[in-house]
Amino acid sequence: MNSAAILSFYTQLISLLPLFCQTVKKSKNEHFTRNRKLPLPRLIVTLLHLVAGSSRRDGVDIKLGEFFNLSRRSGLWPEAQTPHRSALTKALGKLSWETFADLLRKAVDLAYQVFPQRDEYTWCGLSVFAFDGSKYTLPATPELRETFDPDSGLDNPGKGHYPQALTNTAYDVFRRMPFGRTVCPIQDGNEREQALTLLELLPLACICLFDRGYPSYAFIQALMHQPRYFLMRCPAQSTFSAVESFVRSGQKDGYIWLMPSDTFKRGLTQAERKTLQPIKLRIIRLTHPDGTVSVLLTNLFNKQTFTCQSVVDLYYRRWAIENHYRDEKISFEVERFHSKTVNGVQQELFAILIVCVITRVITALSVPSEAVETDHCNKAPQLKNAVKSFAREVAFLVTMNSEQAFIIFQELLVDIRRVNYYQPKKPKPSKPRVNKGSINKWQEGRCKKIAMAT
């Protein structure tokens, strides 16, 4: 553990929120000017606590009582009084979700300034980012339904009662840290367009990983116009003719030229069609354990520097973003939203990323190595414990008692190091997605019950 690095990060961390709050754009000048129970800095950390600090099954009033009592008894907020949930709702309503998106950018910038410079956090000296989208189930309020998923509802065949929103996330797979996010309605859920929006936030020297839903001529063309490496999986059938020809050839590693399809050309003008050029890509055959064949498309052309097997291994690191979505939905129960408004839901979706970013930095600084895939280190601090420990003590970010805040921060480091994740000695076998629970009598005759209720 590097004590100097931790102290430097702590100093910057406790100044992050006070400085940020001075730059927040208010919808009205009089907002957050009077001395209330929830001034702006305290309001923000309260939401950070709510999204990750305790079970979402408890009511907001219960959580507020626990959090403010703990903060008052610890000496961080000695004069604080617990607000009512309606006061919290009213205060958050004065704050745009974009405030939390901006705070996420500030937290990410700080994270990359202080993150340990270890080889385990890069690949060939480059940061690696995975992109993926995921649907989040929302409360069934008219406002959320109209904004995010107007076609939802049991009246529409094949749709559920609850509306959904599509989130797209850029995730640093080696640092295991979210980098950016977009939230959009289901009907506007073009993951390629959202990925291009997130790409603008990334450093130029990096590698971007994409799953099989992303390949298209237009998307690859947009990527080739940027000075970044990319790697994406592509189906072996019903895809580009050049890919199908490569698969039939039996080669393992080669180069192809992608041509735009006739369908793509139909949407262009005559002048635009003349500008189209074939795209050169490196292609690698990928055979899965079940025998399914797909391919990897990339602009990592140098076969000596980027060997075939190393590129394949790199692609499989994309699974880290799937684990992140699992943690958000299962460990942190993000889909049990406290808010039922469009603004409030988006606030929570960005707030959970802020907590994850800060926690990951603290975790990385608190141990000499996190390389769980190497022989010399088979354990690392457990993320769930680290996030919940930080969210429980997050009040130290905005306190006037600096001495007590530093003591609690040191105790937080001990709590994070206390619980570890141990790498399995043997790979766990894959399991089919089968619900093994007993049949719930309330689920029997579901369609009939719904028809009778209406």
C-alpha positions, 0 to 999 in steps of 0.5 A: 500500500502506497501511503503517499499516493493514498494521502494525495488521493484523499486530499483531492477527493475531499476537495472534489465535491465542494469545488464541483458544487461551486460550478453547478448550474442551478435552474433558479438562482435562489436554489440551495442558497438558504441554510436547510437540512440538505445543502447541495453538497450534502444532497449529492452525498445523500443520493450516493449513499442511497444508491449503494449504501444499504438494502433497497428494500428499506424505505427512503425514510429508514435509510435517511434515518440510518445515514444521518444518525451515523453521520451525526454520531461519528462527528462528521455532521454533528448538527445534522437533522434527518430530512423527510423523504419529501424534502429529499424528493423536492431538493433532488427535483431542483437538480438536473441529472446532468449534474451527476453526469458532470460529476462522473466526468470529474470523478473519472478524470481524478481517477486516471490522475491517481490510479496506480501505474501498473502493467496489469491495468493496460494491454500493450501499454494501452487502456482497453474499453468495452462497450455494451448496452443493457435494458433497465426496468423502470417504475410503471409511472406514466411519465417514465412510460411515455419518455422511455418505453411508450409501447410497454404495457400488458395491452401490447402483445409481447410487452411487459407491464414495466417500461424499460430504458436502454443504458450504454456504458463504456467500461475500462476492463483492466481497471474494472471501472466505468468510464461513461454512460448514456441513457436513452428511450428504447425506441431510440436505442441504437447502440452504435450511435450511443457508442460513437457518442461515448467514444468522444470521451475516451483517450486517443491511445486506447483499444475499444471492444465491441460484441457481435451486435455492433458490426456494420459498414457505417459503424466500422467506417466511423471507427476507422476515421478515429485514431483508436484501435478496435476489436469486435466480434462478428457472426460467421453467417448472414454477414459481410460476404468477405467474412463468409468467404474467409470462414469457408477458406478455413484460415485462422488469421488474415486480412479482408476488404469490407464493401458496403452492401446494396442496402446501405447504398440505397440510403445514400445520394449519388455523390455520397456513393462515389466517396465509399471506399473498401475498408481493410481489416484484420480477421481472426477465426474464433471457435467457441467451446460448443463448436460455434464459429465466429470471427474477430474484426480489428485494425490491430494489423501488426501480427508480430506485436498483436499475436493471434492468441493475444487478440483472442484473449483480449476479446474475452476480457470484454466480459468484465462489462457484463460483470459490471451490469450484473453487479449493478442489477444484482449486488446494488439492486439499481433497478429498485429505483427510489425515484419515479421521475425521468430526472430522478431515475437518470440521477440514480443511474449516474450516481451508482457509477460515481460510487463505483469509480471512487471505490475502484480507486480506493481499492486499487491504492489499498493493495500492492496488486490486483492481478488475480489472473497471475500466479503471484496474486490470487485474491483482490478486495471484493467489489461489493463490500468495497462499494457498500463500505464507501457508500456507508461512510460517504459523509466524510466527503463533505464535513468540516471536521477534517481530522475525523474525516481522515480517521474514517477514511483510514477505517474505510481502507481497513474495511475494504482490505478485510473482505477479499475475492479469491480466484477459483482454483479451477474454472467454473463450468458454464451453467444454462440459464434455467430457473430452478425455483419452485413454481409460484402459484401466483404465476399459474394462469397468468394470462387468464388472471390478467384478462379477468382483472381487466 
